[in-house]
Amino acid sequence: MMKQFRNTLGLFIGLTLFTGLFPSCGGNRPSDNTYKEAARYFAADESLSPVINEELDIFLMKSKRDSIYPLYISEQEAIDKLMNQEVFLVFTTRGLTPDEENTLKAQQYRPRVITLAYDALALIVNKANPDTLINVDNFRRIMSGEVTKWKELYPDSRLGDIRVAFDNPKSSTVRYVVDSIMQGTPLKTDGNVRAAMTSAEVVEYVENHENAIGVVGSIWLNDQRDTTNLTYGRNITVMKVGRSEEITRDNTYKPSQWNIAYAYYPFIRTIYALCIDPRSDGVPRAFANFCWLPNPGQLIFFNAGLFPGRADYSVRDVVIH
């Protein structure tokens, strides 16, 4: 398998998106008024908003159904709303825990956890920072507070203290760092760590601070079809991340679609739809179904730079004349 592109060769990824029956969700029968209120909205982790907004716009345009409105909040707040039946659909980067699933089943709901796509946790720095390669262990040392100055990692750096920018402390990005990267080491949440409220604020903070490193979902980086994308043409650089102790440009990777598909990039997340809509004709269920179906739902994820959950792919060399 090639690890580098050559001038005379390109890589072609052919996607075959499988079809099939969408798993049913729901089971309980709330009153009409209770159902209508909960079915008017879905909740999603704020870091997923760019691609979920695009899914929603096309769903409403094509389906001619009643509108459903997004609530972009932290991941934990979204799941809490699902558990309280304030919404019947949420988009997250984690599935239900056994306790959460059992609680919903005890209330006569049949929860479904649907894998939609894969994205990544991206590390961004200001363009004035020349040090754009990092390994997993050094990022972990930054997040634990063991490393607080750029010079400790890059002896020639002139940038001083490392300032870390996160989104909401209850978000999927923070949970991923704690669960998947820290490996039991406590996350430092004061001093050099700044918890912003939105992904947009993280990008803005890094853009305006040369010594900052930001942590955002790769959704905010990869879709350059939209010139309003927050990082399009902005004053930031996406870091390349590697697993090896000794890092080079050849063994570090950006969170591109290719590197997500082949798991070269270390920080990959799964995007889920969690559905408990009890009605077979409900709008929340229909929207989850739309996102799961090959075209256009899964194609939207692909065009946004994510790797679709239902994609089968092949790679072959293409000679470019």
HELIX and SHEET records of a PDB file:
HELIX    1   1 ASP A   32  ALA A   39  1                                   8    
HELIX    2   2 GLU A   46  LEU A   48  5                                   3    
HELIX    3   3 SER A   49  SER A   63  1                                  15    
HELIX    4   4 GLU A   75  MET A   83  1                                   9    
HELIX    5   5 PRO A   98  ALA A  106  1                                   9    
HELIX    6   6 VAL A  136  SER A  144  1                                   9    
HELIX    7   7 TRP A  150  GLU A  152  5                                   3    
HELIX    8   8 SER A  172  TYR A  176  1                                   5    
HELIX    9   9 VAL A  177  ILE A  181  3                                   5    
HELIX   10  10 SER A  199  ASN A  208  1                                  10    
HELIX   11  11 ILE A  219  ASN A  222  1                                   4    
HELIX   12  12 GLN A  257  ALA A  261  1                                   5    
HELIX   13  13 VAL A  283  TRP A  292  1                                  10    
HELIX   14  14 PRO A  294  GLN A  298  3                                   5    
HELIX   15  15 LEU A  299  ASN A  303  1                                   5    
SHEET    1   A 2 LEU A   9  LEU A  17  0                                        
SHEET    2   A 2 ALA A 311  VAL A 319 -1                                        
SHEET    1   B 8 TYR A  69  ILE A  73  0                                        
SHEET    2   B 8 TYR A  41  ASP A  45  1                                        
SHEET    3   B 8 LEU A  89  THR A  92  1                                        
SHEET    4   B 8 ILE A 268  CYS A 275 -1                                        
SHEET    5   B 8 ARG A 112  ASN A 126 -1                                        
SHEET    6   B 8 ALA A 212  GLY A 217 -1                                        
SHEET    7   B 8 ARG A 163  PHE A 166  1                                        
SHEET    8   B 8 VAL A 193  ALA A 195  1                                        
SHEET    1   C 6 TYR A  69  ILE A  73  0                                        
SHEET    2   C 6 TYR A  41  ASP A  45  1                                        
SHEET    3   C 6 LEU A  89  THR A  92  1                                        
SHEET    4   C 6 ILE A 268  CYS A 275 -1                                        
SHEET    5   C 6 ARG A 112  ASN A 126 -1                                        
SHEET    6   C 6 ILE A 236  VAL A 238 -1                                        
SHEET    1   D 6 TYR A  69  ILE A  73  0                                        
SHEET    2   D 6 TYR A  41  ASP A  45  1                                        
SHEET    3   D 6 LEU A  89  THR A  92  1                                        
SHEET    4   D 6 ILE A 268  CYS A 275 -1                                        
SHEET    5   D 6 ARG A 112  ASN A 126 -1                                        
SHEET    6   D 6 PHE A 307  PRO A 308 -1                                        
SHEET    1   E 2 LEU A 133  ASN A 135  0                                        
SHEET    2   E 2 LYS A 240  GLY A 242  1                                        
END                                                                             
